[in-house]
Amino acid sequence: MNPPWIIPATEGLGFRMKQGQIVRVTDIEGEQVADFVAYRADDFSERLDPGVTMDALHAMKVNAGDILYSNKYKPLLTVIADTVGRHDFINPACRQEMYVLLYDKPNHRSCYQNLKDALAPYQTPVPDQHYPFNLFMNTTIDADGQIKIERPLSKPGDYIELRAEADLIVAISACPTSESACNGYKCTPIGVELVH
């Protein structure tokens, strides 16, 4: 399957990026989170790391021109354009156990499983948990340290563009959470296009 792609609501997608290519991830209908993970194609032990990125940037927010780093503190992606300006680095991928704990819903689709399935054809290692760059996710932390997930600020057609700084294996999940404000209480598709 060749780009552009539409990731159906609640599903995932895996693909390759060559160094220098730019991917545009678009929130087609608005208020939809897309969990984004990436591995170096030539070294699966190196992957996009939100914690390292926050450490390197000294920030929880990214701007055009900012670099996203790997777990080995090496540049993996650069933010080229961003029409939203609000994404999340701190929340892990949702998973079946989370839906049981928080919503008493077993057998729920999850970003963890979507990402695992999307990466399977590339033989990347299966982590005990995925820690993605959560595109369009609107997480706030108040003065008391309480973490809240609010409705995304993204409107229909909003997007972020990321340039690969190495050959990468990428997976994206259109988050299947409809039980909270995470996706505006409704799951919708995500658009993906290699624009360069």
C-alpha positions in Angstrom: 0.0 0.0 0.0 1.4 3.4 -1.0 0.8 6.8 0.6 -1.3 8.8 1.1 -2.9 6.6 3.7 -6.0 6.9 5.8 -5.8 5.1 9.1 -9.4 4.1 10.0 -10.7 5.1 13.4 -9.3 2.8 16.1 -6.7 1.1 13.8 -2.9 1.4 13.1 -0.4 1.7 10.3 3.3 0.9 9.9 5.6 2.1 7.1 9.2 3.0 6.3 10.7 6.5 6.0 14.0 7.3 4.4 16.4 9.9 5.8 15.2 13.3 4.7 11.6 12.3 4.0 8.9 14.3 5.6 5.7 12.7 6.9 2.5 14.8 7.4 0.1 13.4 9.9 -3.4 15.0 9.6 -6.3 15.1 12.0 -9.0 14.7 9.3 -12.1 15.4 11.4 -10.5 17.1 14.4 -10.0 16.1 18.0 -8.3 12.8 17.2 -5.1 11.6 18.9 -2.5 9.7 16.9 0.2 7.7 18.8 3.5 7.9 16.9 6.5 5.6 17.4 9.7 5.3 15.4 12.7 2.9 15.3 16.0 3.3 13.4 15.7 0.9 10.5 19.3 -0.3 10.9 19.3 -0.6 14.7 16.0 -1.5 16.5 17.6 -0.8 19.9 17.3 2.9 19.0 13.8 4.4 19.0 12.0 7.6 19.5 12.0 8.5 23.2 9.6 11.2 24.6 11.4 11.3 27.9 14.8 11.9 26.3 13.3 14.5 24.0 11.9 16.5 26.9 15.3 16.2 28.7 17.1 17.4 25.6 14.7 20.2 24.8 14.1 21.2 28.5 10.5 21.4 27.5 7.2 19.5 27.2 6.1 21.4 24.1 7.7 21.3 20.7 7.9 24.0 18.0 8.8 24.0 14.4 12.5 23.4 14.1 12.7 21.2 17.3 14.4 17.8 17.2 12.8 14.6 18.6 15.5 12.4 20.1 16.1 8.7 20.4 16.7 6.8 23.6 20.4 7.2 22.7 20.2 11.0 22.6 20.5 11.1 18.8 18.3 13.1 16.5 15.6 10.9 14.9 13.0 13.4 13.6 12.7 17.2 13.2 9.4 19.1 13.5 9.0 20.9 10.2 5.5 22.4 10.6 2.8 22.2 13.2 -0.7 23.8 12.9 -1.8 22.8 16.4 1.1 23.3 18.8 -0.2 21.0 21.5 0.9 17.3 21.7 1.8 14.9 24.5 5.1 13.3 25.6 4.1 11.9 29.0 1.3 9.4 28.5 2.1 5.7 27.6 0.1 4.0 24.8 -3.3 2.9 26.0 -3.6 -0.8 26.5 -6.2 -3.4 27.3 -5.2 -3.5 31.0 -5.8 0.3 31.2 -9.3 0.0 29.9 -10.0 -2.7 32.5 -8.6 -0.5 35.3 -10.1 2.8 34.3 -13.3 1.9 32.5 -14.0 -1.7 33.4 -14.0 -2.6 29.7 -12.1 -5.8 28.9 -11.2 -6.7 25.2 -11.0 -3.1 24.2 -8.9 -2.1 21.2 -5.7 -0.2 22.2 -2.9 1.8 20.9 -0.4 -0.7 22.3 -1.9 -3.5 20.2 -2.3 -1.3 17.1 1.3 -0.3 17.3 2.4 -3.9 18.0 0.4 -5.2 15.0 1.6 -2.3 12.7 5.3 -3.0 13.5 5.0 -6.8 13.3 5.9 -7.0 9.5 9.2 -5.2 10.2 10.3 -7.6 13.0 10.9 -4.8 15.5 11.2 -6.0 19.1 7.9 -6.0 21.0 8.3 -3.7 24.0 6.6 -4.3 27.3 5.0 -0.9 26.7 5.0 1.7 23.9 5.9 5.3 24.9 4.7 7.3 21.9 4.8 10.9 20.8 1.0 11.4 21.2 0.1 13.8 18.3 -2.8 16.2 19.0 -3.2 14.9 22.6 -4.0 17.8 25.0 -2.5 17.0 28.4 -2.4 19.6 31.1 -0.7 19.6 34.5 -2.1 22.0 37.1 -0.3 23.7 39.9 -1.0 20.8 42.3 0.5 18.3 39.9 -2.8 16.8 38.7 -2.6 15.5 35.2 -5.7 16.0 33.1 -6.4 15.0 29.5 -8.6 17.6 27.8 -10.2 17.6 24.4 -7.6 18.0 21.6 -7.2 21.5 20.2 -6.8 20.2 16.7 -9.5 21.1 14.1 -10.3 19.3 10.9 -7.3 19.4 8.6 -4.8 20.3 11.2 -1.4 18.5 10.8 2.2 18.1 12.0 5.1 17.4 9.6 8.2 15.5 10.8 11.4 15.0 8.8 13.3 11.7 9.3 16.9 12.2 10.4 17.7 8.6 9.7 16.0 5.7 7.9 13.1 4.8 10.1 10.4 2.2 10.8 7.3 4.2 11.9 4.0 3.1 13.3 0.9 5.3 14.1 -2.3 4.4 15.9 -5.5 6.3 15.6 -6.3 6.1 19.3 -9.4 4.0 20.1 -10.3 5.8 23.3 -13.9 7.1 23.2 -14.5 6.9 26.9 -12.8 10.2 27.8 -12.0 13.7 26.4 -8.8 12.3 24.8 -10.4 12.1 21.4 -13.4 14.4 22.1 -15.4 11.2 23.0 -15.4 10.0 19.4 -12.8 8.1 17.4 -12.1 9.3 13.9 -9.5 8.6 11.1 -6.0 10.0 10.7 -4.4 10.9 7.4 -0.7 10.1 6.7 1.3 11.3 3.7 4.9 11.4 2.7 5.2 14.9 1.4 8.9 14.9 0.4 
